[in-house]
Amino acid sequence: MRKGLFITLEGPDGCGKSTQAVLLSEHLKKGGHQVVLTREPGGTPLAEEIRRVILTPDKEVLDPLAETLLYTAARVQHVTTVIRPALEAGKIVLCERFIDSTLAYQGYGLGRDLELIRKLNQMAVGSLQPDLTVLFDLEVLLCSERVLQRNLGKQSLSDRIEARGSGFQEKVRQGFLELAKNEPRFSIIEVTEKSIAKIQRELLKVVESKLGEINLV
């Protein structure tokens, strides 16, 4: 018997996925579903500490392979502690970022071997993969403007990933689009010039369709 539903939300920094994740979680809870809203890297105290190490700018250059392994280590802890137990309990898991982000950022963005990343993550999570992945697509320039405004509001500096510049971010965006082209579980939502409410309506339509397919409505 099938248990739970695993939905991941992907996209470049500044695309608005965090806002949409919260709104989607609230909507599903109102509909009577048990929902776990989580994120990567992070989701557990240990994985959140790894997130801090990865993202905090530092004088020491973080080797791309070391970065990939840190993401993978955080994912093992996250899946074991949070994601699998929630799915086994029949809950809906909404996760901001998962393996596709590692492929997009460390693979397409930094040029690490995609097959190596896939093998590492197969070791980390086994056969687990999202039932549905929603990709929020937005041009890099607009993403950068949003990130800048967000950081000004928090009076904080760009993190290690954000600081890599528009060339890197464009590689990441194209990586996401390439992944989406080859994986039927993806659904792409174009973000440009749409209100938060309109994007949420599109997201709900996609999610409710998936819920209907597996009789979790």
Biotite code that builds the C-alpha atoms (Angstrom):
import biotite.structure as struc

atoms = struc.array([
    struc.Atom([0.000, 0.000, 0.000], chain_id="A", res_id=1, res_name="MET", atom_name="CA", element="C"),
    struc.Atom([1.291, 3.406, -0.980], chain_id="A", res_id=2, res_name="ARG", atom_name="CA", element="C"),
    struc.Atom([2.249, 5.797, 1.818], chain_id="A", res_id=3, res_name="LYS", atom_name="CA", element="C"),
    struc.Atom([2.713, 9.558, 1.687], chain_id="A", res_id=4, res_name="GLY", atom_name="CA", element="C"),
    struc.Atom([3.658, 11.911, -1.123], chain_id="A", res_id=5, res_name="LEU", atom_name="CA", element="C"),
    struc.Atom([7.065, 13.462, -1.714], chain_id="A", res_id=6, res_name="PHE", atom_name="CA", element="C"),
    struc.Atom([7.045, 16.867, -3.445], chain_id="A", res_id=7, res_name="ILE", atom_name="CA", element="C"),
    struc.Atom([10.182, 18.896, -4.084], chain_id="A", res_id=8, res_name="THR", atom_name="CA", element="C"),
    struc.Atom([10.341, 22.565, -5.035], chain_id="A", res_id=9, res_name="LEU", atom_name="CA", element="C"),
    struc.Atom([13.332, 23.608, -7.121], chain_id="A", res_id=10, res_name="GLU", atom_name="CA", element="C"),
    struc.Atom([14.693, 26.673, -8.863], chain_id="A", res_id=11, res_name="GLY", atom_name="CA", element="C"),
    struc.Atom([17.432, 29.290, -8.798], chain_id="A", res_id=12, res_name="PRO", atom_name="CA", element="C"),
    struc.Atom([17.983, 31.511, -5.755], chain_id="A", res_id=13, res_name="ASP", atom_name="CA", element="C"),
    struc.Atom([15.387, 34.287, -5.700], chain_id="A", res_id=14, res_name="GLY", atom_name="CA", element="C"),
    struc.Atom([12.702, 32.466, -7.700], chain_id="A", res_id=15, res_name="CYS", atom_name="CA", element="C"),
    struc.Atom([10.188, 32.588, -4.826], chain_id="A", res_id=16, res_name="GLY", atom_name="CA", element="C"),
    struc.Atom([9.970, 28.905, -3.950], chain_id="A", res_id=17, res_name="LYS", atom_name="CA", element="C"),
    struc.Atom([10.162, 29.496, -0.163], chain_id="A", res_id=18, res_name="SER", atom_name="CA", element="C"),
    struc.Atom([7.096, 31.736, -0.240], chain_id="A", res_id=19, res_name="THR", atom_name="CA", element="C"),
    struc.Atom([5.217, 29.240, -2.379], chain_id="A", res_id=20, res_name="GLN", atom_name="CA", element="C"),
    struc.Atom([6.233, 26.345, -0.143], chain_id="A", res_id=21, res_name="ALA", atom_name="CA", element="C"),
    struc.Atom([4.716, 28.010, 2.926], chain_id="A", res_id=22, res_name="VAL", atom_name="CA", element="C"),
    struc.Atom([1.484, 28.875, 1.087], chain_id="A", res_id=23, res_name="LEU", atom_name="CA", element="C"),
    struc.Atom([1.181, 25.362, -0.308], chain_id="A", res_id=24, res_name="LEU", atom_name="CA", element="C"),
    struc.Atom([1.760, 23.827, 3.117], chain_id="A", res_id=25, res_name="SER", atom_name="CA", element="C"),
    struc.Atom([-0.963, 25.981, 4.645], chain_id="A", res_id=26, res_name="GLU", atom_name="CA", element="C"),
    struc.Atom([-3.407, 25.103, 1.854], chain_id="A", res_id=27, res_name="HIS", atom_name="CA", element="C"),
    struc.Atom([-2.811, 21.362, 2.185], chain_id="A", res_id=28, res_name="LEU", atom_name="CA", element="C"),
    struc.Atom([-3.172, 21.457, 5.965], chain_id="A", res_id=29, res_name="LYS", atom_name="CA", element="C"),
    struc.Atom([-6.508, 23.249, 5.600], chain_id="A", res_id=30, res_name="LYS", atom_name="CA", element="C"),
    struc.Atom([-7.541, 20.395, 3.304], chain_id="A", res_id=31, res_name="GLY", atom_name="CA", element="C"),
    struc.Atom([-6.937, 17.899, 6.095], chain_id="A", res_id=32, res_name="GLY", atom_name="CA", element="C"),
    struc.Atom([-3.515, 16.602, 5.032], chain_id="A", res_id=33, res_name="HIS", atom_name="CA", element="C"),
    struc.Atom([-0.608, 16.015, 7.381], chain_id="A", res_id=34, res_name="GLN", atom_name="CA", element="C"),
    struc.Atom([2.275, 18.017, 5.946], chain_id="A", res_id=35, res_name="VAL", atom_name="CA", element="C"),
    struc.Atom([5.981, 18.209, 6.713], chain_id="A", res_id=36, res_name="VAL", atom_name="CA", element="C"),
    struc.Atom([7.621, 21.336, 5.291], chain_id="A", res_id=37, res_name="LEU", atom_name="CA", element="C"),
    struc.Atom([11.406, 21.080, 5.204], chain_id="A", res_id=38, res_name="THR", atom_name="CA", element="C"),
    struc.Atom([14.444, 22.196, 3.229], chain_id="A", res_id=39, res_name="ARG", atom_name="CA", element="C"),
    struc.Atom([17.901, 21.274, 1.973], chain_id="A", res_id=40, res_name="GLU", atom_name="CA", element="C"),
    struc.Atom([20.569, 21.582, 2.962], chain_id="A", res_id=41, res_name="PRO", atom_name="CA", element="C"),
    struc.Atom([19.055, 21.380, 6.419], chain_id="A", res_id=42, res_name="GLY", atom_name="CA", element="C"),
    struc.Atom([15.948, 19.920, 7.981], chain_id="A", res_id=43, res_name="GLY", atom_name="CA", element="C"),
    struc.Atom([17.651, 18.520, 11.096], chain_id="A", res_id=44, res_name="THR", atom_name="CA", element="C"),
    struc.Atom([19.958, 20.222, 13.633], chain_id="A", res_id=45, res_name="PRO", atom_name="CA", element="C"),
    struc.Atom([23.017, 18.428, 12.246], chain_id="A", res_id=46, res_name="LEU", atom_name="CA", element="C"),
    struc.Atom([22.075, 19.083, 8.615], chain_id="A", res_id=47, res_name="ALA", atom_name="CA", element="C"),
    struc.Atom([21.422, 22.751, 9.447], chain_id="A", res_id=48, res_name="GLU", atom_name="CA", element="C"),
    struc.Atom([24.946, 22.970, 10.868], chain_id="A", res_id=49, res_name="GLU", atom_name="CA", element="C"),
    struc.Atom([26.307, 21.529, 7.623], chain_id="A", res_id=50, res_name="ILE", atom_name="CA", element="C"),
    struc.Atom([24.232, 24.143, 5.782], chain_id="A", res_id=51, res_name="ARG", atom_name="CA", element="C"),
    struc.Atom([25.944, 26.876, 7.798], chain_id="A", res_id=52, res_name="ARG", atom_name="CA", element="C"),
    struc.Atom([29.377, 25.507, 6.887], chain_id="A", res_id=53, res_name="VAL", atom_name="CA", element="C"),
    struc.Atom([28.508, 25.293, 3.190], chain_id="A", res_id=54, res_name="ILE", atom_name="CA", element="C"),
    struc.Atom([26.881, 28.698, 2.791], chain_id="A", res_id=55, res_name="LEU", atom_name="CA", element="C"),
    struc.Atom([28.883, 30.953, 5.111], chain_id="A", res_id=56, res_name="THR", atom_name="CA", element="C"),
    struc.Atom([31.509, 32.938, 3.157], chain_id="A", res_id=57, res_name="PRO", atom_name="CA", element="C"),
    struc.Atom([34.997, 32.153, 4.413], chain_id="A", res_id=58, res_name="ASP", atom_name="CA", element="C"),
    struc.Atom([38.608, 32.832, 3.533], chain_id="A", res_id=59, res_name="LYS", atom_name="CA", element="C"),
    struc.Atom([39.147, 29.130, 2.887], chain_id="A", res_id=60, res_name="GLU", atom_name="CA", element="C"),
    struc.Atom([38.044, 28.052, -0.594], chain_id="A", res_id=61, res_name="VAL", atom_name="CA", element="C"),
    struc.Atom([35.602, 25.153, -0.450], chain_id="A", res_id=62, res_name="LEU", atom_name="CA", element="C"),
    struc.Atom([36.664, 22.464, -2.904], chain_id="A", res_id=63, res_name="ASP", atom_name="CA", element="C"),
    struc.Atom([33.789, 21.490, -5.277], chain_id="A", res_id=64, res_name="PRO", atom_name="CA", element="C"),
    struc.Atom([34.073, 17.806, -4.359], chain_id="A", res_id=65, res_name="LEU", atom_name="CA", element="C"),
    struc.Atom([34.096, 18.623, -0.644], chain_id="A", res_id=66, res_name="ALA", atom_name="CA", element="C"),
    struc.Atom([31.027, 20.801, -1.189], chain_id="A", res_id=67, res_name="GLU", atom_name="CA", element="C"),
    struc.Atom([29.225, 17.977, -2.998], chain_id="A", res_id=68, res_name="THR", atom_name="CA", element="C"),
    struc.Atom([30.066, 15.516, -0.223], chain_id="A", res_id=69, res_name="LEU", atom_name="CA", element="C"),
    struc.Atom([28.821, 17.919, 2.448], chain_id="A", res_id=70, res_name="LEU", atom_name="CA", element="C"),
    struc.Atom([25.480, 18.271, 0.658], chain_id="A", res_id=71, res_name="TYR", atom_name="CA", element="C"),
    struc.Atom([25.269, 14.491, 0.398], chain_id="A", res_id=72, res_name="THR", atom_name="CA", element="C"),
    struc.Atom([26.071, 13.997, 4.087], chain_id="A", res_id=73, res_name="ALA", atom_name="CA", element="C"),
    struc.Atom([23.363, 16.469, 5.085], chain_id="A", res_id=74, res_name="ALA", atom_name="CA", element="C"),
    struc.Atom([20.924, 14.655, 2.788], chain_id="A", res_id=75, res_name="ARG", atom_name="CA", element="C"),
    struc.Atom([21.587, 11.256, 4.402], chain_id="A", res_id=76, res_name="VAL", atom_name="CA", element="C"),
    struc.Atom([20.745, 12.697, 7.814], chain_id="A", res_id=77, res_name="GLN", atom_name="CA", element="C"),
    struc.Atom([17.697, 14.550, 6.497], chain_id="A", res_id=78, res_name="HIS", atom_name="CA", element="C"),
    struc.Atom([16.221, 11.560, 4.658], chain_id="A", res_id=79, res_name="VAL", atom_name="CA", element="C"),
    struc.Atom([16.851, 9.140, 7.515], chain_id="A", res_id=80, res_name="THR", atom_name="CA", element="C"),
    struc.Atom([15.592, 11.423, 10.284], chain_id="A", res_id=81, res_name="THR", atom_name="CA", element="C"),
    struc.Atom([12.771, 13.390, 8.640], chain_id="A", res_id=82, res_name="VAL", atom_name="CA", element="C"),
    struc.Atom([11.726, 12.461, 5.111], chain_id="A", res_id=83, res_name="ILE", atom_name="CA", element="C"),
    struc.Atom([11.417, 8.654, 5.216], chain_id="A", res_id=84, res_name="ARG", atom_name="CA", element="C"),
    struc.Atom([9.624, 8.530, 8.590], chain_id="A", res_id=85, res_name="PRO", atom_name="CA", element="C"),
    struc.Atom([7.124, 11.161, 7.408], chain_id="A", res_id=86, res_name="ALA", atom_name="CA", element="C"),
    struc.Atom([6.399, 9.314, 4.158], chain_id="A", res_id=87, res_name="LEU", atom_name="CA", element="C"),
    struc.Atom([6.031, 6.007, 5.976], chain_id="A", res_id=88, res_name="GLU", atom_name="CA", element="C"),
    struc.Atom([3.484, 7.701, 8.253], chain_id="A", res_id=89, res_name="ALA", atom_name="CA", element="C"),
    struc.Atom([1.432, 8.709, 5.197], chain_id="A", res_id=90, res_name="GLY", atom_name="CA", element="C"),
    struc.Atom([2.296, 12.408, 5.322], chain_id="A", res_id=91, res_name="LYS", atom_name="CA", element="C"),
    struc.Atom([2.958, 14.822, 2.477], chain_id="A", res_id=92, res_name="ILE", atom_name="CA", element="C"),
    struc.Atom([6.571, 15.994, 2.503], chain_id="A", res_id=93, res_name="VAL", atom_name="CA", element="C"),
    struc.Atom([7.258, 19.372, 0.885], chain_id="A", res_id=94, res_name="LEU", atom_name="CA", element="C"),
    struc.Atom([10.988, 19.878, 0.508], chain_id="A", res_id=95, res_name="CYS", atom_name="CA", element="C"),
    struc.Atom([12.721, 22.997, -0.774], chain_id="A", res_id=96, res_name="GLU", atom_name="CA", element="C"),
    struc.Atom([15.543, 21.541, -2.860], chain_id="A", res_id=97, res_name="ARG", atom_name="CA", element="C"),
    struc.Atom([16.709, 17.951, -3.122], chain_id="A", res_id=98, res_name="PHE", atom_name="CA", element="C"),
    struc.Atom([19.061, 15.975, -5.383], chain_id="A", res_id=99, res_name="ILE", atom_name="CA", element="C"),
    struc.Atom([18.176, 18.073, -8.443], chain_id="A", res_id=100, res_name="ASP", atom_name="CA", element="C"),
    struc.Atom([19.718, 21.126, -6.772], chain_id="A", res_id=101, res_name="SER", atom_name="CA", element="C"),
    struc.Atom([22.980, 19.266, -6.239], chain_id="A", res_id=102, res_name="THR", atom_name="CA", element="C"),
    struc.Atom([22.981, 18.247, -9.893], chain_id="A", res_id=103, res_name="LEU", atom_name="CA", element="C"),
    struc.Atom([22.199, 21.809, -11.000], chain_id="A", res_id=104, res_name="ALA", atom_name="CA", element="C"),
    struc.Atom([24.572, 23.695, -8.689], chain_id="A", res_id=105, res_name="TYR", atom_name="CA", element="C"),
    struc.Atom([27.521, 21.354, -8.250], chain_id="A", res_id=106, res_name="GLN", atom_name="CA", element="C"),
    struc.Atom([27.073, 19.484, -11.536], chain_id="A", res_id=107, res_name="GLY", atom_name="CA", element="C"),
    struc.Atom([26.039, 22.030, -14.159], chain_id="A", res_id=108, res_name="TYR", atom_name="CA", element="C"),
    struc.Atom([27.196, 25.072, -12.176], chain_id="A", res_id=109, res_name="GLY", atom_name="CA", element="C"),
    struc.Atom([30.609, 23.903, -10.953], chain_id="A", res_id=110, res_name="LEU", atom_name="CA", element="C"),
    struc.Atom([31.234, 21.295, -13.617], chain_id="A", res_id=111, res_name="GLY", atom_name="CA", element="C"),
    struc.Atom([31.385, 18.250, -11.353], chain_id="A", res_id=112, res_name="ARG", atom_name="CA", element="C"),
    struc.Atom([30.659, 14.880, -12.958], chain_id="A", res_id=113, res_name="ASP", atom_name="CA", element="C"),
    struc.Atom([26.892, 14.347, -13.059], chain_id="A", res_id=114, res_name="LEU", atom_name="CA", element="C"),
    struc.Atom([27.166, 10.573, -12.859], chain_id="A", res_id=115, res_name="GLU", atom_name="CA", element="C"),
    struc.Atom([29.373, 10.824, -9.781], chain_id="A", res_id=116, res_name="LEU", atom_name="CA", element="C"),
    struc.Atom([26.768, 13.042, -8.116], chain_id="A", res_id=117, res_name="ILE", atom_name="CA", element="C"),
    struc.Atom([24.022, 10.576, -9.028], chain_id="A", res_id=118, res_name="ARG", atom_name="CA", element="C"),
    struc.Atom([26.006, 7.646, -7.633], chain_id="A", res_id=119, res_name="LYS", atom_name="CA", element="C"),
    struc.Atom([26.744, 9.472, -4.376], chain_id="A", res_id=120, res_name="LEU", atom_name="CA", element="C"),
    struc.Atom([23.098, 10.318, -3.939], chain_id="A", res_id=121, res_name="ASN", atom_name="CA", element="C"),
    struc.Atom([21.972, 6.796, -4.765], chain_id="A", res_id=122, res_name="GLN", atom_name="CA", element="C"),
    struc.Atom([24.175, 5.691, -1.869], chain_id="A", res_id=123, res_name="MET", atom_name="CA", element="C"),
    struc.Atom([22.645, 8.425, 0.277], chain_id="A", res_id=124, res_name="ALA", atom_name="CA", element="C"),
    struc.Atom([18.928, 7.898, -0.375], chain_id="A", res_id=125, res_name="VAL", atom_name="CA", element="C"),
    struc.Atom([18.604, 4.531, -2.121], chain_id="A", res_id=126, res_name="GLY", atom_name="CA", element="C"),
    struc.Atom([15.592, 4.375, -4.414], chain_id="A", res_id=127, res_name="SER", atom_name="CA", element="C"),
    struc.Atom([13.847, 7.393, -2.908], chain_id="A", res_id=128, res_name="LEU", atom_name="CA", element="C"),
    struc.Atom([12.911, 10.064, -5.411], chain_id="A", res_id=129, res_name="GLN", atom_name="CA", element="C"),
    struc.Atom([10.240, 12.771, -5.509], chain_id="A", res_id=130, res_name="PRO", atom_name="CA", element="C"),
    struc.Atom([6.766, 11.920, -6.786], chain_id="A", res_id=131, res_name="ASP", atom_name="CA", element="C"),
    struc.Atom([6.540, 15.457, -8.131], chain_id="A", res_id=132, res_name="LEU", atom_name="CA", element="C"),
    struc.Atom([9.136, 18.163, -8.660], chain_id="A", res_id=133, res_name="THR", atom_name="CA", element="C"),
    struc.Atom([7.996, 21.722, -9.348], chain_id="A", res_id=134, res_name="VAL", atom_name="CA", element="C"),
    struc.Atom([10.597, 23.950, -10.978], chain_id="A", res_id=135, res_name="LEU", atom_name="CA", element="C"),
    struc.Atom([10.106, 27.702, -10.587], chain_id="A", res_id=136, res_name="PHE", atom_name="CA", element="C"),
    struc.Atom([11.899, 29.253, -13.548], chain_id="A", res_id=137, res_name="ASP", atom_name="CA", element="C"),
    struc.Atom([12.980, 32.901, -13.557], chain_id="A", res_id=138, res_name="LEU", atom_name="CA", element="C"),
    struc.Atom([15.609, 34.809, -15.523], chain_id="A", res_id=139, res_name="GLU", atom_name="CA", element="C"),
    struc.Atom([18.916, 35.175, -13.694], chain_id="A", res_id=140, res_name="VAL", atom_name="CA", element="C"),
    struc.Atom([18.890, 38.989, -13.736], chain_id="A", res_id=141, res_name="LEU", atom_name="CA", element="C"),
    struc.Atom([15.515, 39.087, -12.000], chain_id="A", res_id=142, res_name="LEU", atom_name="CA", element="C"),
    struc.Atom([16.618, 36.432, -9.517], chain_id="A", res_id=143, res_name="CYS", atom_name="CA", element="C"),
    struc.Atom([19.717, 38.491, -8.692], chain_id="A", res_id=144, res_name="SER", atom_name="CA", element="C"),
    struc.Atom([17.628, 41.610, -8.107], chain_id="A", res_id=145, res_name="GLU", atom_name="CA", element="C"),
    struc.Atom([15.345, 39.703, -5.739], chain_id="A", res_id=146, res_name="ARG", atom_name="CA", element="C"),
    struc.Atom([18.275, 38.224, -3.806], chain_id="A", res_id=147, res_name="VAL", atom_name="CA", element="C"),
    struc.Atom([19.845, 41.677, -3.478], chain_id="A", res_id=148, res_name="LEU", atom_name="CA", element="C"),
    struc.Atom([16.625, 43.146, -2.094], chain_id="A", res_id=149, res_name="GLN", atom_name="CA", element="C"),
    struc.Atom([16.236, 40.217, 0.290], chain_id="A", res_id=150, res_name="ARG", atom_name="CA", element="C"),
    struc.Atom([19.754, 40.609, 1.642], chain_id="A", res_id=151, res_name="ASN", atom_name="CA", element="C"),
    struc.Atom([19.359, 44.377, 2.031], chain_id="A", res_id=152, res_name="LEU", atom_name="CA", element="C"),
    struc.Atom([16.224, 43.771, 4.056], chain_id="A", res_id=153, res_name="GLY", atom_name="CA", element="C"),
    struc.Atom([18.120, 41.387, 6.323], chain_id="A", res_id=154, res_name="LYS", atom_name="CA", element="C"),
    struc.Atom([21.243, 43.588, 6.281], chain_id="A", res_id=155, res_name="GLN", atom_name="CA", element="C"),
    struc.Atom([23.211, 40.466, 5.385], chain_id="A", res_id=156, res_name="SER", atom_name="CA", element="C"),
    struc.Atom([25.875, 39.575, 2.853], chain_id="A", res_id=157, res_name="LEU", atom_name="CA", element="C"),
    struc.Atom([25.416, 37.154, -0.022], chain_id="A", res_id=158, res_name="SER", atom_name="CA", element="C"),
    struc.Atom([26.093, 33.565, 0.942], chain_id="A", res_id=159, res_name="ASP", atom_name="CA", element="C"),
    struc.Atom([28.816, 31.505, -0.698], chain_id="A", res_id=160, res_name="ARG", atom_name="CA", element="C"),
    struc.Atom([26.532, 30.264, -3.500], chain_id="A", res_id=161, res_name="ILE", atom_name="CA", element="C"),
    struc.Atom([24.877, 33.614, -4.230], chain_id="A", res_id=162, res_name="GLU", atom_name="CA", element="C"),
    struc.Atom([28.294, 35.289, -4.462], chain_id="A", res_id=163, res_name="ALA", atom_name="CA", element="C"),
    struc.Atom([29.373, 33.168, -7.447], chain_id="A", res_id=164, res_name="ARG", atom_name="CA", element="C"),
    struc.Atom([27.880, 35.609, -9.917], chain_id="A", res_id=165, res_name="GLY", atom_name="CA", element="C"),
    struc.Atom([25.468, 35.654, -12.830], chain_id="A", res_id=166, res_name="SER", atom_name="CA", element="C"),
    struc.Atom([27.523, 33.382, -15.097], chain_id="A", res_id=167, res_name="GLY", atom_name="CA", element="C"),
    struc.Atom([27.389, 30.602, -12.532], chain_id="A", res_id=168, res_name="PHE", atom_name="CA", element="C"),
    struc.Atom([23.706, 31.224, -11.848], chain_id="A", res_id=169, res_name="GLN", atom_name="CA", element="C"),
    struc.Atom([22.862, 30.995, -15.557], chain_id="A", res_id=170, res_name="GLU", atom_name="CA", element="C"),
    struc.Atom([24.588, 27.604, -15.753], chain_id="A", res_id=171, res_name="LYS", atom_name="CA", element="C"),
    struc.Atom([22.487, 26.519, -12.784], chain_id="A", res_id=172, res_name="VAL", atom_name="CA", element="C"),
    struc.Atom([19.262, 27.715, -14.406], chain_id="A", res_id=173, res_name="ARG", atom_name="CA", element="C"),
    struc.Atom([20.041, 25.919, -17.649], chain_id="A", res_id=174, res_name="GLN", atom_name="CA", element="C"),
    struc.Atom([20.933, 22.835, -15.640], chain_id="A", res_id=175, res_name="GLY", atom_name="CA", element="C"),
    struc.Atom([17.525, 22.820, -14.000], chain_id="A", res_id=176, res_name="PHE", atom_name="CA", element="C"),
    struc.Atom([15.819, 23.186, -17.372], chain_id="A", res_id=177, res_name="LEU", atom_name="CA", element="C"),
    struc.Atom([17.865, 20.323, -18.793], chain_id="A", res_id=178, res_name="GLU", atom_name="CA", element="C"),
    struc.Atom([16.941, 18.097, -15.866], chain_id="A", res_id=179, res_name="LEU", atom_name="CA", element="C"),
    struc.Atom([13.271, 19.004, -16.251], chain_id="A", res_id=180, res_name="ALA", atom_name="CA", element="C"),
    struc.Atom([13.373, 18.146, -19.953], chain_id="A", res_id=181, res_name="LYS", atom_name="CA", element="C"),
    struc.Atom([14.520, 14.607, -19.191], chain_id="A", res_id=182, res_name="ASN", atom_name="CA", element="C"),
    struc.Atom([12.415, 13.794, -16.114], chain_id="A", res_id=183, res_name="GLU", atom_name="CA", element="C"),
    struc.Atom([8.608, 13.373, -16.422], chain_id="A", res_id=184, res_name="PRO", atom_name="CA", element="C"),
    struc.Atom([8.114, 14.063, -12.701], chain_id="A", res_id=185, res_name="ARG", atom_name="CA", element="C"),
    struc.Atom([8.950, 17.746, -13.336], chain_id="A", res_id=186, res_name="PHE", atom_name="CA", element="C"),
    struc.Atom([6.407, 20.499, -13.805], chain_id="A", res_id=187, res_name="SER", atom_name="CA", element="C"),
    struc.Atom([7.729, 23.958, -14.738], chain_id="A", res_id=188, res_name="ILE", atom_name="CA", element="C"),
    struc.Atom([6.091, 27.184, -13.560], chain_id="A", res_id=189, res_name="ILE", atom_name="CA", element="C"),
    struc.Atom([7.264, 30.363, -15.261], chain_id="A", res_id=190, res_name="GLU", atom_name="CA", element="C"),
    struc.Atom([7.598, 33.035, -12.590], chain_id="A", res_id=191, res_name="VAL", atom_name="CA", element="C"),
    struc.Atom([8.307, 36.245, -14.578], chain_id="A", res_id=192, res_name="THR", atom_name="CA", element="C"),
    struc.Atom([5.830, 39.101, -13.980], chain_id="A", res_id=193, res_name="GLU", atom_name="CA", element="C"),
    struc.Atom([3.301, 36.903, -12.203], chain_id="A", res_id=194, res_name="LYS", atom_name="CA", element="C"),
    struc.Atom([1.821, 37.715, -8.825], chain_id="A", res_id=195, res_name="SER", atom_name="CA", element="C"),
    struc.Atom([2.388, 35.441, -5.847], chain_id="A", res_id=196, res_name="ILE", atom_name="CA", element="C"),
    struc.Atom([-1.324, 34.549, -5.963], chain_id="A", res_id=197, res_name="ALA", atom_name="CA", element="C"),
    struc.Atom([-1.218, 33.569, -9.648], chain_id="A", res_id=198, res_name="LYS", atom_name="CA", element="C"),
    struc.Atom([1.868, 31.408, -9.135], chain_id="A", res_id=199, res_name="ILE", atom_name="CA", element="C"),
    struc.Atom([0.160, 29.762, -6.160], chain_id="A", res_id=200, res_name="GLN", atom_name="CA", element="C"),
    struc.Atom([-2.907, 28.953, -8.270], chain_id="A", res_id=201, res_name="ARG", atom_name="CA", element="C"),
    struc.Atom([-0.717, 27.290, -10.878], chain_id="A", res_id=202, res_name="GLU", atom_name="CA", element="C"),
    struc.Atom([1.136, 25.360, -8.170], chain_id="A", res_id=203, res_name="LEU", atom_name="CA", element="C"),
    struc.Atom([-2.089, 24.176, -6.540], chain_id="A", res_id=204, res_name="LEU", atom_name="CA", element="C"),
    struc.Atom([-3.401, 22.948, -9.893], chain_id="A", res_id=205, res_name="LYS", atom_name="CA", element="C"),
    struc.Atom([-0.268, 20.836, -10.413], chain_id="A", res_id=206, res_name="VAL", atom_name="CA", element="C"),
    struc.Atom([-0.249, 19.460, -6.856], chain_id="A", res_id=207, res_name="VAL", atom_name="CA", element="C"),
    struc.Atom([-3.963, 18.690, -6.738], chain_id="A", res_id=208, res_name="GLU", atom_name="CA", element="C"),
    struc.Atom([-3.659, 16.801, -10.012], chain_id="A", res_id=209, res_name="SER", atom_name="CA", element="C"),
    struc.Atom([-0.913, 14.630, -8.490], chain_id="A", res_id=210, res_name="LYS", atom_name="CA", element="C"),
    struc.Atom([-2.962, 14.088, -5.319], chain_id="A", res_id=211, res_name="LEU", atom_name="CA", element="C"),
    struc.Atom([-5.856, 12.902, -7.471], chain_id="A", res_id=212, res_name="GLY", atom_name="CA", element="C"),
    struc.Atom([-3.630, 10.447, -9.321], chain_id="A", res_id=213, res_name="GLU", atom_name="CA", element="C"),
    struc.Atom([-2.647, 8.651, -6.144], chain_id="A", res_id=214, res_name="ILE", atom_name="CA", element="C"),
    struc.Atom([-5.986, 9.051, -4.328], chain_id="A", res_id=215, res_name="ASN", atom_name="CA", element="C"),
    struc.Atom([-4.683, 11.311, -1.568], chain_id="A", res_id=216, res_name="LEU", atom_name="CA", element="C"),
    struc.Atom([-7.234, 14.083, -2.268], chain_id="A", res_id=217, res_name="VAL", atom_name="CA", element="C"),
])
